[in-house]
Amino acid sequence: MASSAPLLQSEGGKKKSGHSKASIFYGADEYLEELKKKYAHDHEIAALKNALPGESDPNAAGVAASNDKMLKVEKNNENRSHKTNRLFPTPNKPDPMPKNLAFLFTKITPEQMMYMWNVLTAIFVSQCTMVVLYCAALATFADHWWTCTLTFGIPFAYIAIQNIYIDHDVMHGATFPPHEWQRFLTHPFADFFSLPWEEFVLEHNRHHASTVDLLEQGEFGWDPEEFHYALQQWAGPFAENWYKYLLTVPWIPVIHFFGLNDTGSLFALEWWCHFPDEG
């Protein structure tokens, strides 16, 4: 059920928290204040989020738009794409808003943001616990390697998939963690090295700013994920070019395995070779 509570409380209803700045735990009000400071510091993220279709993040509203090529939507004076001449999309938000659709447009509350980071933290703790238990199982049952490995590996693969899904939702819904140490546990099992959290957020928002239609990659600027989709789209309509897809589509899981994915090492190298200036 959607919450009807406002994102920011009124001055009259604002409660003072007993937590200090040094406390490891603090409330929603303090989190919102810290969120605004983080957006001001990481202004590149704020600029890109504000450039996306739809309503911008209210906590990033104080950051001005950027003229840097990597931090803006590429379009002409008529608000059209240089590549396709299509108008930059605007959300078709119902007015008046039907009650059964209101939950789709309800702003996420700070309590919900903190909850999302708690879930992500719980996943990290679970992954570390599973690794320790796997080691203990191998030490205790040395003759049952396959049993121990499958018992560990199958659930770990599942929770690792959930990890990146939740990473994605946290990135869009609650960009910055309530506590600084949480930014180091977002995707430590993804690869030997990968993008740190802030650059992961920046890269993915660059993708959304450039590609608003997955059938037209990089329509409004350079998209760091263009190569992923090129293997699916370069051949043209499937009916006439099905044999070409047989040559490219099987490579998609291969390049993912070798790190050309959002949290992979090859993808990190690709991003660092382009940002801040796309070449």
C-alpha distance (Angstrom), angle and dihedral (degrees) to the residues before:
residue distance angle dihedral
M1 . . .
A2 3.80 . .
S3 3.75 118.0 .
S4 3.78 117.2 -123.1
A5 3.80 92.4 -161.6
P6 3.80 114.7 118.6
L7 3.78 118.8 -109.9
L8 3.80 91.2 -124.3
Q9 3.77 120.7 36.7
S10 3.77 120.2 -129.6
E11 3.76 118.4 -105.6
G12 3.79 90.8 -108.1
G13 3.79 93.6 53.3
K14 3.79 96.6 41.4
K15 3.78 113.8 117.4
K16 3.74 124.9 -151.7
S17 3.75 114.5 -120.8
G18 3.76 123.4 -137.4
H19 3.80 93.3 -144.9
S20 3.77 120.4 105.6
K21 3.79 126.1 -139.6
A22 3.78 89.1 -106.2
S23 3.79 92.7 55.3
I24 3.80 117.1 109.5
F25 3.81 88.6 -139.9
Y26 3.77 125.5 51.0
G27 3.77 138.4 159.5
A28 3.77 136.3 -99.7
D29 3.80 95.5 -91.4
E30 3.79 93.1 55.6
Y31 3.81 89.8 45.8
L32 3.81 91.8 56.0
E33 3.78 91.4 50.2
E34 3.78 91.2 50.1
L35 3.81 89.8 46.4
K36 3.80 91.9 58.4
K37 3.80 90.9 49.0
K38 3.79 91.5 50.5
Y39 3.79 92.0 50.3
A40 3.80 89.1 50.7
H41 3.81 89.9 51.0
D42 3.83 96.2 43.0
H43 3.78 92.5 42.0
E44 3.82 92.8 159.7
I45 3.81 90.2 67.3
A46 3.80 91.6 46.8
A47 3.81 92.0 49.4
L48 3.80 92.7 51.8
K49 3.79 94.4 44.8
N50 3.80 89.9 50.9
A51 3.82 89.9 50.9
L52 3.82 93.7 57.3
P53 3.82 120.9 102.6
G54 3.79 112.8 -90.0
E55 3.76 132.2 26.5
S56 3.78 115.0 -19.8
D57 3.79 123.6 -124.8
P58 3.83 105.6 -80.7
N59 3.79 90.1 -144.7
A60 3.81 89.9 59.0
A61 3.80 94.6 46.5
G62 3.80 92.6 105.8
V63 3.82 92.9 63.8
A64 3.80 115.9 91.7
A65 3.81 122.8 -129.7
S66 3.80 115.8 -92.5
N67 3.80 128.3 -128.4
D68 3.80 92.9 -156.3
K69 3.78 111.6 120.1
M70 3.80 93.8 -126.2
L71 3.80 93.5 48.5
K72 3.78 102.1 51.2
V73 3.78 141.0 58.8
E74 3.81 112.9 -100.0
K75 3.81 107.9 -128.8
N76 3.80 139.0 130.9
N77 3.80 130.0 -109.2
E78 3.80 89.8 -84.4
N79 3.82 91.0 58.9
R80 3.82 90.5 -108.7
S81 3.78 132.2 133.2
H82 3.80 116.7 -98.0
K83 3.80 87.8 -142.8
T84 3.82 103.8 46.9
N85 3.82 104.2 8.5
R86 3.79 88.3 -126.5
L87 3.79 119.3 145.6
F88 3.78 116.3 -104.7
P89 3.81 103.5 -103.0
T90 3.76 124.0 -108.6
P91 3.81 121.0 -159.1
N92 3.79 115.6 -99.4
K93 3.79 94.4 -134.3
P94 3.84 112.4 176.9
D95 3.78 116.4 -117.1
P96 2.97 114.3 -139.8
M97 3.78 92.1 32.3
P98 3.84 115.3 -128.3
K99 3.80 111.3 -129.2
N100 3.80 92.6 -127.1
L101 3.84 90.7 58.2
A102 3.80 99.4 40.8
F103 3.81 93.2 94.5
L104 3.82 89.8 63.4
F105 3.80 90.8 62.4
T106 3.81 100.0 37.0
K107 3.78 112.4 122.3
I108 3.78 114.5 -117.6
T109 3.79 112.0 -107.6
P110 3.82 123.6 -128.7
E111 3.81 89.2 -115.0
Q112 3.80 88.9 57.3
M113 3.81 90.9 48.3
M114 3.79 91.3 53.7
Y115 3.80 90.4 46.4
M116 3.82 90.6 54.5
W117 3.80 90.7 53.7
N118 3.81 89.6 48.3
V119 3.81 89.8 55.5
L120 3.80 91.3 49.1
T121 3.80 90.0 49.3
A122 3.80 90.5 49.9
I123 3.81 89.8 53.6
F124 3.81 90.9 52.9
V125 3.81 91.6 49.5
S126 3.81 89.6 48.2
Q127 3.80 91.8 51.7
C128 3.80 92.9 50.2
T129 3.80 90.8 46.5
M130 3.80 91.3 51.2
V131 3.81 91.4 52.4
V132 3.83 91.2 51.8
L133 3.81 91.6 47.0
Y134 3.80 90.5 49.0
C135 3.80 90.5 54.1
A136 3.80 90.5 48.2
A137 3.81 91.2 49.0
L138 3.81 92.2 51.6
A139 3.79 91.0 48.3
T140 3.80 91.9 49.2
F141 3.81 99.6 38.6
A142 3.80 103.0 31.9
D143 3.83 92.6 159.9
H144 3.81 93.6 56.3
W145 3.79 101.2 62.8
W146 3.82 95.9 145.0
T147 3.79 93.5 47.3
C148 3.81 92.4 49.4
T149 3.80 93.4 43.8
L150 3.80 96.7 48.2
T151 3.79 91.6 43.7
F152 3.80 88.2 54.3
G153 3.81 101.0 32.4
I154 3.80 102.1 52.7
P155 3.84 96.9 51.1
F156 3.82 90.4 40.0
A157 3.81 91.5 54.2
Y158 3.81 89.3 50.5
I159 3.80 94.9 49.2
A160 3.83 90.6 45.3
I161 3.81 89.0 57.2
Q162 3.79 90.2 49.2
N163 3.81 87.6 49.0
I164 3.81 93.8 63.2
Y165 3.81 92.5 41.7
I166 3.80 90.6 54.1
D167 3.81 90.6 42.2
H168 3.80 87.0 58.2
D169 3.80 94.4 49.0
V170 3.80 93.3 44.5
M171 3.80 90.2 49.3
H172 3.81 92.0 55.5
G173 3.80 98.9 35.6
A174 3.81 104.5 33.2
T175 3.79 106.8 15.5
F176 3.79 100.3 179.0
P177 3.82 124.8 44.5
P178 3.81 122.5 -118.2
H179 3.83 88.9 -125.1
E180 3.80 126.8 38.5
W181 3.80 94.9 -130.7
Q182 3.82 90.9 62.2
R183 3.81 92.1 70.3
F184 3.81 88.6 69.4
L185 3.81 96.1 57.7
T186 3.82 101.8 52.1
H187 3.82 98.9 101.0
P188 3.84 111.6 -9.0
F189 3.82 93.3 144.5
A190 3.83 94.1 52.0
D191 3.84 99.0 92.6
F192 3.80 143.2 -34.3
F193 3.81 87.6 -83.4
S194 3.79 132.1 -1.2
L195 3.77 143.6 157.3
P196 3.81 115.8 -54.6
W197 3.78 115.4 -116.7
E198 3.81 98.6 -94.5
E199 3.81 93.3 49.9
F200 3.79 90.7 44.8
V201 3.82 87.8 56.1
L202 3.80 91.6 45.5
E203 3.80 93.9 48.5
H204 3.78 94.1 49.0
N205 3.79 93.3 48.0
R206 3.81 88.1 50.3
H207 3.81 86.2 56.4
H208 3.81 92.8 51.6
A209 3.80 93.2 44.6
S210 3.81 91.5 53.1
T211 3.80 100.9 37.7
V212 3.78 117.2 44.9
D213 3.81 92.1 155.2
L214 3.81 117.1 46.4
L215 3.79 89.5 -149.8
E216 3.81 90.2 62.7
Q217 3.79 111.1 46.9
G218 3.79 118.8 -159.6
E219 3.78 93.8 7.3
F220 3.82 93.6 150.1
G221 3.80 101.4 30.3
W222 3.78 141.4 -41.3
D223 3.79 113.9 -27.4
P224 3.83 116.7 -156.5
E225 3.81 89.2 -150.4
E226 3.80 96.9 54.2
F227 3.81 95.0 109.3
H228 3.81 91.8 56.1
Y229 3.77 91.3 58.9
A230 3.80 95.5 37.3
L231 3.80 89.2 74.4
Q232 3.81 88.4 59.4
Q233 3.78 100.4 37.9
W234 3.81 110.9 32.1
A235 3.81 94.3 85.4
G236 3.80 95.7 62.3
P237 3.83 127.0 -136.8
F238 3.79 110.6 11.7
A239 3.82 96.9 -136.2
E240 3.81 93.7 63.4
N241 3.82 97.6 31.6
W242 3.79 105.6 36.7
Y243 3.82 92.0 128.8
K244 3.82 91.2 58.8
Y245 3.79 90.5 56.6
L246 3.80 88.8 57.4
L247 3.80 87.0 63.8
T248 3.81 98.0 48.2
V249 3.80 112.8 25.7
P250 3.85 94.5 63.6
W251 3.81 87.8 60.9
I252 3.81 93.0 62.0
P253 3.84 96.7 82.7
V254 3.82 88.8 41.5
I255 3.81 94.6 57.6
H256 3.81 89.2 44.0
F257 3.80 90.4 53.5
F258 3.79 91.6 51.4
G259 3.80 92.0 52.6
L260 3.80 107.6 -90.3
N261 3.80 93.3 132.4
D262 3.80 134.3 95.2
T263 3.80 94.6 -84.4
G264 3.82 97.9 30.2
S265 3.80 132.1 109.2
L266 3.82 97.8 -119.1
F267 3.78 90.1 49.9
A268 3.81 90.0 51.5
L269 3.81 89.7 53.6
E270 3.80 91.1 48.6
W271 3.81 91.1 51.6
W272 3.81 94.2 46.6
C273 3.82 89.9 50.7
H274 3.83 90.0 56.9
F275 3.79 109.1 31.8
P276 2.99 130.2 113.9
D277 3.82 89.6 14.4
E278 3.79 118.0 28.0
G279 3.80 109.4 -135.5
